[in-house]
Amino acid sequence: MTAVLHEGIATDGLPVFDGRRVAEPDRAQFEFWLGSWRVHQLDGEPVRGRNEVAWTLDGKVLWEQFSAGRDPFTGWSFSLPVVGRGWVQTWVDNNGAYLDFAGGWLQDQDGGRMVLERSTGRLSPARQRMTWHSISARSFVWEWASQANGHPDEPWDLMWRLRYDRR
């Protein structure tokens, strides 16, 4: 078994979430996300959007184009598997946000889930997490959650829960 060093990192450099090390990254782990999607919010204020996801840069980088809401809120992400680090993702959007995530695939009794996480910094130790779960050929659920103090025992506050359906 791989030992956990600190801050959710295993001795082999891969992230650890909920006490479990993510699988070594493989591009097939994100294949479920490829394609064109209709997006709607499951909780809270109704939000509708669209999402396009495709491999780019000679099939090495997963490119996402997201748009939702009336304004609309738009963003792009670039994700790729990095050996010894897991999946990494950079997100940028029309609000001027730049977010960087690391994580990977966690196998579980429901088939598995993709989890990417980031810390907001040392001065503000909050953590943010994206989780893709309930994955099928036609749909999945994506959640955005935060943890104010970044302490592993603190509960996650769900900020956004979206359902993706193939177009």
N, C-alpha and C positions, 0 to 999 in steps of 0.2 A: 504494500500500500504506500502511496506517495504521501510524504509528510507535508503539513501545512507550516510555512515559515511564519508569516505575519500578514496582516491586512488582506486576508483572503487570497494569498498566492501560495501555490504548492512549490515544493523544492524544484520541480521541473519547469517552473515559470508560468504554468497555466493557472487561470483564475479558479477560485473555490467559492461557490455560492451555496448558502444554506448547508454548510458543512460537507459539500460534495465537490470534487474536482471535475471540471468540464472535460469532455472528450477532446483528444487531439483534433485540431481543426481539419476539416475536409470539405471541399466545395459542395459535395452532395448534401451536406447538412442544411444548406440554405436553398436548395432547389425548390422546395415547396413555395417559396416566395416569388419565384419568377412569374411574370405575366402581367396582365391588366386586371385591376381590382376596383370594385365599388366599395366604398368605405362608409360606415355609419357608426355613430356613437351609441353604445349600449346603455350607458348611465348618464344622467344629467341632461343638459341642454342638447337638443337634437343638432347633430352636425353631419353633413354629408360631404363626401369627397371622392377623390380617385387617387390611384397609386399605380405607377408603372415601374416594373423592376426587370432589369435585363443585365446579362453579363456584357462587359465592355473591356476595352484595352486588352485585346487578344484573349478574352475570356478569363482574365485574371482578377478583375474587380467587378463587384456587384453594384450596379448603379440604380438608385431609387429616385423617382420624381414624385413628390407628394403634393396634393393640393386639397384644401378643405375649407368650408365656411363661405361666407358671403364676400369677404374682402378680396380675394381669398388668402388664407395662410398657405404659403408654399415653401417647399424645402427640397433639398437634395441630400442624399447620403451616398457614401462610398464605403463599401465593406469588403474586406478580404481576409482570408485565412493566413495567419502568420505562425509558422512552426515555433513551438516553445513559448508562444504568447496567447494563442487562441484566436478568436475572431476579433478584428478591430474595425471600428466604424467611425467615420467623421461625418457629422451632420452640420449643414449650413442652411439658413433660411432667410426669408425676406424681412425678418425682424432684426437681422444682423447677428443672430446667434451662431456660435461655433461651439459644438459639443463633440467630445471624443470619448469613445466607449471601448471596452474590452470585455470579452466573455466567451461564451461558447455553448455547445450543445450539452444538455443534461438529460440522460436517459431516465425515464421513470415508468411507473406502471401504466400510464396513459399513452405511452409511445415515446414521449420526449417533448422537450421545450428548449427554445433558444433564449438565452439570457445574456444581455449586454448591460454593463454597469459602468458608472463613472463617479468619481468624487469631485465635488465642486471646488476643492482646494483646502489648503491647510488652515487658512484663516477662517474659513466657513466649511466645517467638515461634513456638510450634507452629502448624501449619496442619492443618485438617480438611477433608475433601473427600467429597462425595457424587457418585456417578456412576450414571446410568441408562443401560444399554446393552443390546445384543442384543434390541432392541425389535421385537416383532411385534404383530399384532392381538390375540393371546391371552396373551402373556407378555412379561416383560422381566427383566433382572437389575439389582439395585441393590447398590452397594458403598459402604461407609463406610471411609475410610482416613485415616491421620494421618501427619504428618511432624514428628518431634520438634523439630528446630531451625528449621523453616520455610525452609531453604535450598533454592532451586530444583533443585540438583543432587543433593540427598539423596533416597534411595528412599522410596516411600510404603509404610507398614505397613498391610496390609489387616486391618481389625478385624472387619468384618461383611460377609458376602456373602449376599444374600437373592434368592430367585426368587419372582416374583409371577405368579400364574396367575389368569385371570378366573374369577369365581364364576358 
